[in-house]
Amino acid sequence: MLESLGRIQNPLVRSLTAAATAFSITTLTAALIIGVTSPKGKSNYRLGIYSSLLGTGCGAIFGLVYTSKTKDKKSVPNLNQSNQGISDNTWKDWRNFVIVRKVKESEEITSFYFKPEDQGEIPNFQPGQFLTIKLDIPGQNKPVIRTYSLSDYPQLCEYYRLSIKREPAPQELDVPPGIASNFMHDFIHEGSIIPAKPPNGKFVLDVQKSIPAVLISNGVGITPMMSMAKAVTIMNPHRSIWFVHGARDGRYHAFRDEVMEIAQQNPNLNVHYRYSRPTPEDTGKYHSIGYVDAALIQQLVGQEAEYFLCGSPTFMQSIMTELKELGVPESRIFFESFGKPMKVASEKQAPDLTVGDGVKAAEIVFAKSGKTLNWQEGDGSILEFAEANDINPPFSCRVGVCGTCICKVNGGNVNYQEEPTAEIDEGSVLICISQPGSSRVVLDI
């Protein structure tokens, strides 16, 4: 009955309907009571009349109140939903996004704002995660897939922001510049369509913790730190945060003013910029000269904390080594790298991880693709072998860092050619740096 009442759109009609229903119920109830107790008592008749009137009035009020609550349930958003969790509207594979804004952040870094082409909702993400995008670049025989850290954390997740550094050709090497980054800078503009996969990645900051967090970056490594600093400011502003960033000078420093604006909103966000080669124009825009190192971190923080590192591999390797020498446990050091994997001495290693030579030949079953193929030593990694046979699994870094190529192993064993940097789920493997470790391997590809 309540459900039927809730469907009535006109508030007056709902109120009258509820009043009539209440009148009928109270009148019938009063009549039964009078008939059983004292049918001829005048006081009982008066009681019956008053009960009917009272019931009618209560029914009318209930109709109005019930209507109000029904509307509220439809209009009030769920305030307990935060960007910290992943919502249930995550798409599963590629989804087209429109570039709605393009902003130059520094001499090398440009931001791109992504909104879904279908104008539907997009899932929230955890601060520090990345977005995988697919680019159709002229001259490439297949789409180029890359992962970039999400560099913003909007309170209402209506867009994604990727801030991409233009990668030049390496010095003294006869190789082309970064294909994807240069294509984004030169050919992607407002209105461009780019497919993307849902946010992913395990380099994330748990916003609800109380232990101080130290965000350490250089260059484009600032991007995941932006989302982390904003997330804490929105959801846990009482947590102490240090934002330590190194740059060459102001021309190469992205988000300088944006971070300072966040710090004005959050008194527990401590910012320190260190420039290695500041110019006269940078006066008053940085805090110290030199390179970010563990000595600076120790001087600034001086207490137990969690450390998050992102930047060039040599930068992170150096700071990580120094932090460990200062007694910081490995469990409190987290890092993200999309370049060459870092060789870091680890206190723990997965028990099923095997690094080294595998078998000379193997049968590989690509279960989803319906292909069974014979792999021989010299065919390269499982990813390279799959691509050579017209199987195109997702990938990005190809060096065991990003985790994009992870897949389930349904049978057999694999060996890693080098120790992976990305975290690996139990029973899964990164095919970009692995080869068969048994004569038969079954993969969920």
C-alpha positions as CSV (number, residue, x, y, z in Angstrom):
1,M,0.0,0.0,0.0
2,L,2.8,2.4,0.9
3,E,4.5,1.7,-2.4
4,S,1.2,2.5,-4.3
5,L,0.8,5.7,-2.3
6,G,4.4,6.7,-3.2
7,R,3.6,6.5,-6.9
8,I,1.0,9.3,-6.7
9,Q,2.6,12.4,-8.1
10,N,0.2,15.1,-6.9
11,P,0.9,15.9,-3.2
12,L,-2.8,17.0,-2.5
13,V,-4.1,13.8,-4.1
14,R,-1.6,11.7,-2.0
15,S,-2.7,13.5,1.2
16,L,-6.4,13.0,0.5
17,T,-5.9,9.3,-0.4
18,A,-4.0,8.7,2.8
19,A,-6.7,10.6,4.8
20,A,-9.5,8.5,3.2
21,T,-7.6,5.3,3.9
22,A,-7.0,6.3,7.5
23,F,-10.6,7.3,8.0
24,S,-11.8,3.9,6.7
25,I,-9.4,2.0,9.0
26,T,-10.1,4.0,12.2
27,T,-13.9,4.0,11.6
28,L,-14.0,0.3,11.1
29,T,-11.8,-0.3,14.1
30,A,-13.9,2.0,16.3
31,A,-17.1,0.3,15.1
32,L,-15.8,-3.1,16.1
33,I,-14.7,-1.9,19.5
34,I,-18.1,-0.2,20.2
35,G,-20.0,-3.2,19.0
36,V,-18.1,-5.6,21.3
37,T,-17.9,-3.4,24.5
38,S,-21.1,-1.2,24.8
39,P,-23.2,-0.7,21.6
40,K,-25.6,1.7,23.2
41,G,-23.2,4.0,25.1
42,K,-23.3,7.6,23.9
43,S,-19.7,8.2,25.0
44,N,-18.6,5.4,22.8
45,Y,-20.3,6.9,19.8
46,R,-18.5,10.2,20.5
47,L,-15.2,8.3,20.9
48,G,-15.8,6.7,17.5
49,I,-16.4,10.0,15.8
50,Y,-13.4,11.6,17.4
51,S,-11.2,8.6,16.4
52,S,-12.3,8.8,12.8
53,L,-11.6,12.5,12.7
54,L,-8.2,12.1,14.3
55,G,-7.3,9.2,12.0
56,T,-8.3,11.2,9.0
57,G,-6.1,14.1,10.1
58,C,-3.1,11.9,10.8
59,G,-3.6,10.1,7.5
60,A,-3.5,13.5,5.7
61,I,-0.3,14.5,7.5
62,F,1.3,11.1,6.9
63,G,0.6,11.4,3.2
64,L,2.5,14.7,3.0
65,V,5.4,13.5,5.1
66,Y,5.7,10.2,3.2
67,T,5.8,12.2,-0.1
68,S,8.6,14.4,1.2
69,K,10.7,11.4,2.3
70,T,10.2,9.7,-1.0
71,K,11.5,12.7,-2.9
72,D,14.5,13.1,-0.5
73,K,15.6,9.5,-1.2
74,K,15.7,10.3,-4.9
75,S,17.4,13.7,-4.7
76,V,20.0,13.5,-1.9
77,P,23.3,12.0,-3.0
78,N,25.1,9.4,-1.0
79,L,27.5,11.4,1.1
80,N,29.3,8.3,2.3
81,Q,30.6,7.7,-1.3
82,S,34.1,9.2,-1.6
83,N,36.7,9.1,-4.3
84,Q,38.7,6.7,-2.1
85,G,36.7,3.7,-3.2
86,I,36.0,2.4,-6.7
87,S,32.3,2.8,-7.5
88,D,30.2,0.1,-9.2
89,N,29.9,1.9,-12.5
90,T,33.3,0.8,-13.8
91,W,33.5,-0.1,-17.4
92,K,35.4,-3.3,-18.3
93,D,37.4,-2.6,-21.4
94,W,38.1,0.4,-23.7
95,R,35.8,3.4,-23.5
96,N,36.0,6.6,-25.6
97,F,36.8,9.9,-23.9
98,V,36.8,13.4,-25.3
99,I,39.6,15.8,-24.5
100,V,37.6,18.8,-23.1
101,R,40.6,20.9,-22.1
102,K,44.4,21.1,-22.8
103,V,46.7,23.2,-20.5
104,K,50.4,23.7,-20.7
105,E,51.8,23.3,-17.2
106,S,55.5,23.8,-17.8
107,E,58.1,23.8,-20.5
108,E,57.7,20.0,-20.8
109,I,54.4,19.0,-19.3
110,T,50.9,19.5,-20.7
111,S,47.6,18.5,-19.0
112,F,44.7,16.8,-20.8
113,Y,41.2,16.7,-19.3
114,F,39.2,13.6,-20.2
115,K,35.4,13.3,-20.1
116,P,33.5,10.2,-21.4
117,E,32.1,10.6,-24.9
118,D,28.8,8.9,-23.8
119,Q,28.4,11.5,-21.0
120,G,27.9,8.7,-18.5
121,E,29.3,8.4,-15.1
122,I,33.0,7.5,-14.5
123,P,34.3,5.6,-11.5
124,N,36.2,7.2,-8.6
125,F,39.8,6.2,-8.2
126,Q,42.4,5.9,-5.5
127,P,45.0,8.7,-5.3
128,G,48.2,7.6,-7.1
129,Q,46.5,5.3,-9.7
130,F,47.1,5.6,-13.4
131,L,44.9,5.6,-16.6
132,T,45.7,3.4,-19.6
133,I,45.0,5.1,-23.0
134,K,45.2,3.8,-26.6
135,L,46.5,6.0,-29.4
136,D,46.1,5.5,-33.1
137,I,49.3,7.1,-34.4
138,P,50.0,7.4,-38.1
139,G,52.9,5.2,-39.2
140,Q,52.4,2.7,-36.4
141,N,51.2,-0.7,-37.5
142,K,49.1,-1.1,-34.3
143,P,47.7,1.1,-31.6
144,V,50.2,2.5,-29.1
145,I,49.1,1.9,-25.5
146,R,50.5,3.9,-22.6
147,T,49.8,4.5,-18.9
148,Y,49.9,7.9,-17.2
149,S,49.3,8.8,-13.6
150,L,46.1,10.7,-12.8
151,S,47.3,14.1,-11.7
152,D,44.1,15.5,-10.1
153,Y,41.6,14.5,-7.5
154,P,38.3,16.3,-8.1
155,Q,35.8,16.2,-5.2
156,L,33.2,15.1,-7.6
157,C,34.7,12.7,-10.1
158,E,33.4,14.2,-13.4
159,Y,36.7,14.1,-15.4
160,Y,40.2,12.6,-15.4
161,R,43.3,14.6,-15.8
162,L,46.6,13.3,-17.3
163,S,49.7,15.5,-17.3
164,I,52.2,14.2,-19.8
165,K,55.8,15.1,-20.3
166,R,57.1,15.5,-23.8
167,E,59.8,12.9,-24.0
168,P,62.8,14.1,-26.2
169,A,65.1,11.7,-28.0
170,P,67.8,10.4,-25.5
171,Q,71.1,12.2,-25.9
172,E,73.8,10.5,-27.8
173,L,71.5,7.7,-28.9
174,D,70.1,7.3,-32.4
175,V,66.5,6.6,-31.4
176,P,63.4,8.6,-31.9
177,P,61.7,10.7,-29.2
178,G,58.8,9.4,-27.2
179,I,56.2,8.4,-29.8
180,A,53.1,8.7,-27.5
181,S,54.1,11.8,-25.5
182,N,55.0,13.8,-28.6
183,F,51.8,12.7,-30.4
184,M,49.8,13.9,-27.4
185,H,51.5,17.3,-27.3
186,D,51.4,17.9,-31.1
187,F,48.2,16.3,-32.4
188,I,45.8,15.9,-29.5
189,H,43.6,18.9,-28.9
190,E,40.2,19.8,-27.4
191,G,37.6,17.6,-29.1
192,S,40.0,14.7,-29.8
193,I,38.7,11.2,-28.9
194,I,40.9,8.8,-27.0
195,P,40.0,5.3,-25.7
196,A,40.9,4.5,-22.1
197,K,40.6,1.7,-19.6
198,P,39.4,2.2,-16.0
199,P,41.9,3.6,-13.4
200,N,44.3,1.0,-12.1
201,G,47.5,0.7,-10.2
202,K,48.7,-0.3,-6.7
203,F,50.9,2.8,-6.0
204,V,48.2,4.4,-3.8
205,L,48.0,6.4,-0.6
206,D,45.6,5.2,2.1
207,V,43.9,8.5,2.9
208,Q,42.4,7.4,6.2
209,K,45.7,6.6,7.9
210,S,47.0,9.0,10.5
211,I,50.8,8.5,10.1
212,P,52.5,11.4,8.3
213,A,53.0,11.0,4.6
214,V,56.0,12.4,2.7
215,L,55.5,12.9,-1.1
216,I,58.8,13.0,-2.8
217,S,59.2,13.7,-6.6
218,N,61.1,15.3,-9.3
219,G,60.1,16.2,-12.9
220,V,56.9,14.6,-14.1
221,G,56.9,12.4,-11.0
222,I,54.8,15.2,-9.4
223,T,51.7,13.9,-11.1
224,P,50.5,11.2,-8.7
225,M,51.6,13.4,-5.8
226,M,49.0,15.9,-6.9
227,S,46.2,13.5,-6.5
228,M,47.5,12.3,-3.2
229,A,47.8,15.8,-1.7
230,K,44.4,16.8,-2.9
231,A,42.8,13.6,-1.6
232,V,44.2,14.1,1.9
233,T,43.1,17.7,1.9
234,I,39.5,16.7,1.0
235,M,39.1,13.6,3.1
236,N,41.6,13.7,6.0
237,P,43.0,17.3,6.4
238,H,44.2,16.5,9.9
239,R,46.9,14.2,8.5
240,S,50.4,15.7,8.2
241,I,51.7,15.8,4.6
242,W,55.1,16.9,3.3
243,F,55.2,17.7,-0.4
244,V,58.8,17.8,-1.5
245,H,59.5,18.4,-5.2
246,G,62.7,18.9,-7.2
247,A,63.0,20.8,-10.5
248,R,65.7,22.4,-12.6
249,D,64.1,25.8,-12.5
250,G,60.7,27.5,-12.7
251,R,60.3,26.8,-16.4
252,Y,60.3,23.1,-15.7
253,H,58.2,23.2,-12.6
254,A,54.6,22.1,-13.2
255,F,51.7,22.8,-10.7
256,R,53.8,25.2,-8.5
257,D,50.9,27.6,-7.9
258,E,48.3,24.8,-7.7
259,V,50.1,23.1,-4.9
260,M,50.5,26.4,-3.0
261,E,46.7,27.0,-3.3
262,I,46.1,23.5,-1.8
263,A,48.5,24.4,1.0
264,Q,46.5,27.5,1.8
265,Q,43.4,25.3,2.3
266,N,45.2,22.7,4.4
267,P,47.5,24.0,7.2
268,N,48.9,20.4,7.6
269,L,50.3,20.4,4.1
270,N,54.0,21.4,4.2
271,V,55.5,22.3,0.8
272,H,59.2,22.4,-0.1
273,Y,60.5,23.2,-3.6
274,R,64.2,22.6,-4.4
275,Y,65.7,23.9,-7.6
276,S,69.0,22.6,-8.9
277,R,69.6,25.6,-11.3
278,P,67.3,28.5,-10.4
279,T,67.2,31.6,-12.5
280,P,66.8,35.2,-11.3
281,E,63.2,35.0,-12.3
282,D,62.6,32.2,-9.8
283,T,63.5,34.4,-6.7
284,G,60.9,33.8,-4.0
285,K,59.4,30.8,-5.8
286,Y,61.6,28.0,-4.3
287,H,62.9,27.1,-0.8
288,S,66.4,25.7,-1.4
289,I,69.0,25.0,-4.0
290,G,70.4,21.6,-4.9
291,Y,68.9,18.2,-5.5
292,V,66.3,16.5,-3.3
293,D,67.9,13.9,-1.1
294,A,67.3,11.9,2.1
295,A,69.3,14.5,4.2
296,L,66.7,17.2,3.1
297,I,63.9,14.8,3.9
298,Q,65.2,14.0,7.3
299,Q,65.7,17.7,8.1
300,L,62.2,18.6,7.1
301,V,60.3,15.7,8.6
302,G,62.2,14.4,11.6
303,Q,59.6,11.8,12.6
304,E,58.2,8.4,11.6
305,A,56.3,8.6,8.4
306,E,55.4,6.8,5.1
307,Y,57.4,7.8,2.1
308,F,56.0,7.9,-1.5
309,L,58.5,8.4,-4.3
310,C,58.0,9.1,-8.0
311,G,60.5,10.4,-10.6
312,S,63.5,9.3,-12.5
313,P,64.8,5.8,-11.6
314,T,68.2,7.2,-10.5
315,F,66.5,9.8,-8.3
316,M,64.3,7.2,-6.6
317,Q,67.1,4.7,-6.3
318,S,69.3,7.2,-4.5
319,I,66.7,8.4,-2.1
320,M,65.5,4.9,-1.3
321,T,69.0,3.7,-0.5
322,E,69.6,6.7,1.7
323,L,66.3,6.3,3.5
324,K,67.1,2.7,4.3
325,E,70.5,3.7,5.6
326,L,68.7,6.1,7.9
327,G,66.7,3.2,9.3
328,V,63.5,3.6,7.4
329,P,61.9,0.2,7.0
330,E,61.1,-1.0,3.5
331,S,57.4,-1.4,4.4
332,R,57.1,2.3,4.7
333,I,58.7,3.2,1.3
334,F,56.5,3.2,-1.8
335,F,57.5,4.1,-5.3
336,E,56.2,4.3,-8.9
337,S,58.2,4.2,-12.0
338,F,57.2,3.9,-15.7
339,G,60.7,3.8,-17.0
340,K,63.5,1.3,-16.6
341,P,62.8,-1.0,-13.6
342,M,64.8,-0.4,-10.5
343,K,66.9,-3.1,-8.9
344,V,66.0,-2.7,-5.3
345,A,67.2,-5.1,-2.6
346,S,64.0,-6.4,-1.1
347,E,63.3,-7.7,2.4
348,K,60.6,-10.0,1.0
349,Q,60.0,-11.9,-2.2
350,A,57.0,-13.8,-3.4
351,P,57.6,-17.5,-2.7
352,D,56.6,-18.6,-6.3
353,L,58.8,-16.0,-8.1
354,T,61.4,-17.6,-10.3
355,V,64.0,-15.5,-12.0
356,G,66.3,-17.1,-14.5
357,D,66.4,-19.5,-17.5
358,G,63.3,-21.5,-18.3
359,V,62.8,-24.4,-20.7
360,K,64.2,-24.6,-24.3
361,A,60.7,-25.3,-25.8
362,A,57.2,-25.3,-24.6
363,E,53.6,-25.5,-25.7
364,I,51.6,-22.3,-24.8
365,V,47.9,-22.4,-24.7
366,F,46.3,-19.0,-25.1
367,A,42.9,-20.0,-23.6
368,K,40.8,-16.9,-24.5
369,S,42.2,-16.6,-28.0
370,G,41.7,-20.3,-28.7
371,K,45.3,-20.8,-29.9
372,T,47.8,-23.4,-28.9
373,L,51.3,-22.6,-30.2
374,N,54.8,-24.0,-29.9
375,W,57.3,-21.6,-28.3
376,Q,61.0,-22.1,-28.9
377,E,64.0,-20.5,-27.1
378,G,64.8,-17.4,-29.0
379,D,61.1,-16.4,-29.5
380,G,61.5,-13.9,-26.8
381,S,59.1,-13.1,-24.0
382,I,55.5,-14.5,-23.9
383,L,54.3,-11.0,-24.9
384,E,56.6,-10.9,-27.9
385,F,55.6,-14.4,-28.9
386,A,51.9,-13.6,-28.6
387,E,52.3,-10.5,-30.7
388,A,54.2,-12.4,-33.4
389,N,51.2,-14.8,-33.7
390,D,48.6,-12.1,-34.0
391,I,47.5,-12.2,-30.4
392,N,47.6,-8.7,-28.9
393,P,47.3,-8.6,-25.1
394,P,47.3,-5.3,-23.3
395,F,50.7,-3.9,-22.4
396,S,52.4,-0.6,-21.7
397,C,55.9,-0.4,-20.2
398,R,57.2,-3.8,-21.4
399,V,59.7,-3.9,-18.5
400,G,57.7,-5.3,-15.6
401,V,56.9,-1.9,-14.0
402,C,53.3,-0.9,-14.8
403,G,51.4,-4.3,-14.4
404,T,49.2,-3.7,-17.5
405,C,50.1,-7.1,-19.1
406,I,49.3,-9.1,-16.0
407,C,47.3,-12.3,-16.7
408,K,46.2,-15.5,-14.9
409,V,48.3,-18.7,-15.2
410,N,45.8,-21.6,-15.5
411,G,48.4,-24.3,-15.9
412,G,52.2,-24.8,-15.9
413,N,54.9,-22.5,-14.7
414,V,56.6,-19.4,-16.0
415,N,60.1,-17.9,-15.3
416,Y,60.9,-14.2,-15.1
417,Q,63.8,-12.9,-17.2
418,E,64.3,-10.2,-14.6
419,E,62.6,-9.4,-11.3
420,P,59.4,-7.5,-11.8
421,T,58.8,-4.2,-10.1
422,A,55.0,-4.2,-10.3
423,E,53.1,-6.1,-7.6
424,I,51.7,-9.4,-8.9
425,D,48.5,-11.1,-7.8
426,E,48.8,-14.8,-6.7
427,G,48.5,-17.1,-9.7
428,S,49.2,-14.3,-12.2
429,V,52.2,-13.3,-14.3
430,L,53.6,-10.3,-16.2
431,I,54.0,-11.7,-19.7
432,C,56.3,-8.8,-20.9
433,I,59.3,-10.1,-18.9
434,S,58.5,-13.8,-18.7
435,Q,59.1,-17.0,-20.6
436,P,57.7,-20.6,-20.2
437,G,59.1,-22.4,-17.1
438,S,57.5,-25.8,-18.0
439,S,56.9,-27.8,-21.1
440,R,53.2,-26.7,-21.2
441,V,51.7,-23.3,-20.0
442,V,48.1,-22.3,-20.1
443,L,47.4,-18.6,-20.0
444,D,44.1,-16.7,-19.6
445,I,44.7,-14.7,-22.8
